[in-house]
Amino acid sequence: MRDSISEARDETLILIPTNNRIDAIRRSGLLDRAGSEQFGHLTEHVRTSLEVPVAIISIVDRHRQVFAGHCGLPEPWASQGETPLTHSFCQHVVEDNAPLVVRNANAHELVMDNHAIGDLGVVAYLGVPISLPTGELVGALAAIDTKPRNWTERDRRSLESLAKVVEKEIAVGISELKYRSLFADMHEGYYVATAIRNQQGELTDVLFEDVNPAFTKLTGLPSERVVGSTLTGLFPDVVQEMIPAYDRVLKSGESYLHSNSATVLGGRWFENRIRRLDSERIASIFTDITDRKTAEIRLSESEAHWRGLFEQLEEGFILGELIRDDRGNAVDWRYKEVNRAWGELVGVPSETALGRTIREVFPGIEDEWVMEFADVVGSGTAKVFTRQVGSLERWYEGHVQPLDDERFVVMFVEVTERLRMENELRDREQQLRTVLDSMPVGVVLASAPSGRIVMQNQRLRQIIGQDATDVGSKDQYDVFVAEHRDGTAVRPEEYPLSKILAGECLSNRMEVRFKKPDGDWVWVAIVGEAIHDNAGKLSGAVIVVSDIADQKKQEEQQRIINREMSHRLKNMLAMVQAIASQTLRPVSDRSYVEAFDNRLRALSSAQDVLLLDNRDEAPISQIIDATLNRLVPTERLAVRGPEITIGPKGTLSLALMLHELATNALKYGSLSVDAGRVSIDWCVKTVEDEPSVIFSWQESGGPPVREPDRRGFGSKLIRMGLIGTGGVEISYAPTGFRAEMTAPLHQLQHAE
C-alpha cells in the first residue's frame, strides 16, 4: 500500500492484461448500469461506516471510469455517472492491483495533478480493488473526503470487507445478467405467474408476474399489458384447460407438459412446460406448435382416411415380419397388421392375428407360405402367388412385396370358387371338344365382335386343310379362298360368320367351292348361327362346315335327269296341245282353245322351276318370274316380299292362279291400258296361332272396274286359292281389282 499504510493484502495478486480485463468488464454489463441502485446501499454503508462525505464503486474502462454505485458525488458527476480517467484516482488501484491511500491529494506525488481534486473536491482518498468472479480487475471501492484525513488500518480492513460484499453483488448481478440475457434471448415464451384462489383455497386463476420478449413475439401481447393481468382476462378460452394443469403442478411439484389452442390467438396451438417455483408460483416455457399440430392433425386425418380405405378393401392385407433361427434362416413370420377383409377371407377374427405367427394362427400351414415370402424379402423382388391353405381347403391369389430386410406386405383374394369354376370350365371344354371332334361336320366357334376363331374340331381341318384358329380377327378372313357357283370369288364379308358379326342376320347359309392350301378344290356348305349372352348381347357365332362334294355329284346327275324329264314332259305337253288343237278345231270360239293352251304353258313353266337344280320346292319370286315374264313387262310389275319356298303342289297352284290373274288383267284390267300397273305382295303372319302366307294381287291405273256377269273356269281357279282350298278375298274397288289369298305356311311348303 502506498503512503503511510505499508501492509498489503494477504491474497496473491495476479495482474491481468488490459485487453482481457476490458473485454471482461464489457461482457459483465457493469458499464451499462451506471449509478445502479443495486450498489447504492453499499456505497451508503461505506459513507456511514467510514464517516466520509462521498463513497463510490468505480469501474475503470479504457478511457473513463463509470460509477456502478455512488453516494455524495457533486453535480454534474452524480447525474452523468462517470468521469474521464483524468478525474480518476481508482485507475491507480487497478494499475497496481493494490489499495491506494491518499491523506492529502495536494501533496501526493501520484495524484497531485489529477483533475478530481479541483472538479470533484477529492482531497483524501482510500480505495481497494474489486474483481470479477473470474479474477479480472474491474475497478475500486473508494471512500473520499473533501479535507485531508489520516486513514487507519481499521478503515482499510472495513473497506476491504465491504469490497468483498461488492464483489459478491457483482457476481450475483453478472449471473442475473447472464440468465436475464438468456431469458430475453429465448425463442420460447417464458412467464412467471402467481396463484389466485377462492375462499375455499381452490385455484381459480393466475396472475402474470413476468414475461420475456418471446412471450410478446409468440402471442402478440406487449409485456406491459400482460404483467399484472390474469389468465382469465387475457385468455378466457383456455382457462378451463390450463387451471387444472397449473393446479396439478402446484400440488404435485412435478413438471407437466400441456398442449392447448387459444381461440383469441387465432386458434394457434401452444405447448407449455410448467414447473413449480414455490407453493403459490409457477413458471412455464411455451412454444408455438401450430405447424406441428396442424401437421399432426393432417397426418391423423390422412391416417384416418387411409385407414378407412384400408378397412374397406375387399382384398386381404398383411404386414408381416420374418422370424429367423440362430443361423439367420427364416422359419416363420409374424402378423404386424391385417385388415378386416383378411379375417373375412380366412375365417379368423382379424384382431386375434396381431402379434402371432402364421404357424400359430394356422397350425400345420404349408412351408411354402413361409419360404416364398422369405425369398421375396431376400431377393427384394415382388411375386404373384396362387396357393392353397390346406387346413382351410381354400385357395388364395395375391401379390407379395418386400418392404425392408425383414418385413413384407401382401394383398390377396380368395380364388377357391374361381378355380373350381375354371376346372369345371376346362372339363366342359374338354367334353365339348370331344363331342365336336366326334361330329362328321366341321365346327368353328368365333368370338364377337373381333371375329377371332377360338375353337375348331378335327373334321374342319380335314375339310379345309388348314388351321382356322390362326385367324385372329375378321380382317383376316381373306386367308379363306372360295368361289361361288358362277366362278366369282367369295369376298370375306360374304361369309356367314362375317354377316352375323356385322349384325346383318342371326343365321346364314351359303355353298361355295373352297380351295385348300394344297390347291385342291372342295364343295362345302357353310351354315352360321349367332350366339348371345344372358343379356342378349351378341357374344359370338358357331359355324358348321359340311363337305358336299358327293351331294354336288348327285345334284349334277339329278340335273341331267331333270333336263331329260323336262324335255320329255314338254314333248308330252306339246303332244297334248297338238291333240287338243286337232280335237278342238271344230270349236268356233277360239278363245277357249287359247286359254287351254296358255294354261298348259303355265304348267310347263312351273314344272321348269321345280325341276331347276333338282328341287322339290321353289322360291315364290322365281315362280312369279317364270309365270309372268312372257305375259307382263317387268316395268309394269312391282314385286315385294320375303324369300319363301313352297312345295310342288303350291307351286303349280300359284303358277296357274298367276296366269289367270295376268290374263284377266291383260284382257279387262289394269294391264289392258298403257298406264296400268300390278303390285304383287306377300308376307308371313300368325293367323289362328300358326304362321300363314298372305299373298295379294293389286291392280291400279286401269279402266273402271266392275264385277263380271258370269264366272268361268279362270275365276273358279282363282277362288281355289294357293292350295286349292279357298281362303281368297276378291275386291272390285273402283281403284282397281284386288285379290288376297291366305294359306298356312306348312301346307304351302308340303312336298305332296
C-alpha positions, 0 to 999 in steps of 0.5 A: 500500500502506498503512503503511510499504510505499508501492509498489503493484502494477504491474497496473491495478486495476479495482474491481468492484461488490459485487453482481457480485463476490458473485454471482461468488464464489457461482457459483465454489463457493469458499464451499462448500469451506471449509478445502479441502485443495486450498489447504492446501499453499499456505497451508503454503508461505506459513507456511514461506516467510514464517516466520509462525505462521498463513497463510490464503486468505480469501474475503470474502462479504457478511457473513463471510469463509470460509477456502478454505485455512488453516494455524495458525488457533486453535480454534474458527476452524480447525474452523468455517472462517470468521469474521464480517467483524468478525474480518476484516482481508482485507475491507480488501484487497478494499475497496481492491483493494490489499495491506494491511500491518499491523506492529502491529494495536494501533496501526493506525488501520484495524484497531485495533478489529477483533475478530481481534486479541483472538479470533484473536491477529492482531497483524501482518498482510500480505495481497494480493488474489486474483481470479477468472479473470474479474477479480472480487475474491474475497478475500486471501492473508494471512500473520499473526503473533501479535507485531508484525513489520516486513514487507519488500518481499521478503515482499510480492513472495513473497506476491504470487507465491504469490497468483498460484499461488492464483489459478491453483488457483482457476481450475483448481478453478472449471473442475473445478467447472464440468465436475464440475457438468456431469458430475453434471448429465448425463442420460447415464451417464458412467464412467471405467474402467481396463484389466485384462489377462492375462499375455499383455497381452490385455484381459480386463476393466475396472475402474470408476474413476468414475461420475456420478449418471446412471450410478446413475439409468440402471442402478440401481447406487449409485456406491459399489458400482460404483467399484472393481468390474469389468465382469465382476462387475457385468455378466457378460452383456455382457462378451463384447460390450463387451471387444472394443469397449473393446479396439478403442478402446484400440488404435485411439484412435478413438471407437466407438459400441456398442449392447448389452442387459444381461440383469441390467438387465432386458434394457434396451438401452444405447448407449455412446460410448467414447473413449480417455483414455490407453493403459490408460483409457477413458471412455464416455457411455451412454444408455438406448435401450430405447424406441428399440430396442424401437421399432426392433425393432417397426418391423423386425418390422412391416417384416418382416411387411409385407414378407412380405405384400408378397412374397406378393401375387399382384398386381404392385407398383411404386414408381416415380419420374418422370424429367423433361427440362430443361423439367420434362416427364416422359419416363420413370420409374424402378423404386424397388421391385417385388415378386416377383409383378411379375417373375412377371407380366412375365417379368423377374427382379424384382431386375434392375428396381431402379434402371432405367427402364421404357424400359430394362427394356422397350425400345420400351414404349408412351408411354402407360405413361409419360404416364398415370402422369405425369398421375396424379402431376400431377393427384394423382388415382388411375386404373384402367388396362387396357393392353397391353405390346406387346413382351410381347403381354400385357395388364395391369389395375391401379390407379395412385396418386400418392404425392408430386410425383414418385413413384407406386405401382401394383398390377396383374394380368395380364388377357391370358387374361381378355380373350381369354376375354371376346372369345371370350365376346362372339363366342359371344354374338354367334353365339348371338344370331344363331342365336336371332334366326334361330329362328321361336320366341321365346327368353328366357334368365333368370338364377337365382335373381333371375329377371332376363331377360338375353337375348331374340331378335327373334321374342319381341318380335314375339310379345309386343310388348314388351321382356322384358329390362326385367324385372329380377327375378321380382317383376316378372313381373306386367308379363306379362298372360295368361289361361288357357283358362277366362278366369282370369288367369295369376298370375306364379308360374304361369309356367314360368320362375317354377316352375323358379326356385322349384325346383318342376320342371326343365321346364314347359309351359303355353298361355295367351292373352297380351295385348300392350301394344297390347291385342291378344290372342295364343295362345302356348305357353310351354315352360321348361327349367332350366339348371345349372352344372358343379356342378349348381347351378341357374344359370338357365332358357331359355324358348321362346315359340311363337305358336299362334294358327293351331294354336288355329284348327285345334284349334277346327275339329278340335273341331267335327269331333270333336263331329260324329264323336262324335255320329255314332259314338254314333248308330252305337253306339246303332244297334248296341245297338238291333240287338243288343237286337232280335237278342238278345231271344230270349236268356233270360239277360239278363245277357249282353245287359247286359254287351254293352251296358255294354261298348259304353258303355265304348267310347263313353266312351273314344272321348269322351276321345280325341276331347276337344280333338282328341287322339290320346292321353289322360291315364290319370286322365281315362280312369279318370274317364270309365270309372268315374264312372257305375259307382263313387262317387268316395268309394269310389275312391282314385286315385294316380299320375303324369300319363301319356298313352297312345295310342288303342289303350291307351286303349280297352284300359284303358277296357274292362279298367276296366269289367270290373274295376268290374263284377266288383267291383260284382257279387262284390267289394269294391264289392258291400258298403257298406264296400268300397273300390278303390285304383287305382295306377300308376307308371313303372319300368325293367323289362328296361332300358326304362321300363314302366307298372305299373298295379294294381287293389286291392280291400279291405273286401269279402266273402271272396274266392275264385277263380271256377269258370269264366272268361268273356269279362270275365276273358279281357279282363282277362288281355289286359292294357293292350295286349292282350298279357298281362303281368297278375298276378291275386291272390285274397288273402283281403284282397281281389282284386288285379290288376297289369298291366305294359306298356312305356311306348312301346307304351302311348303308340303312336298305332296 
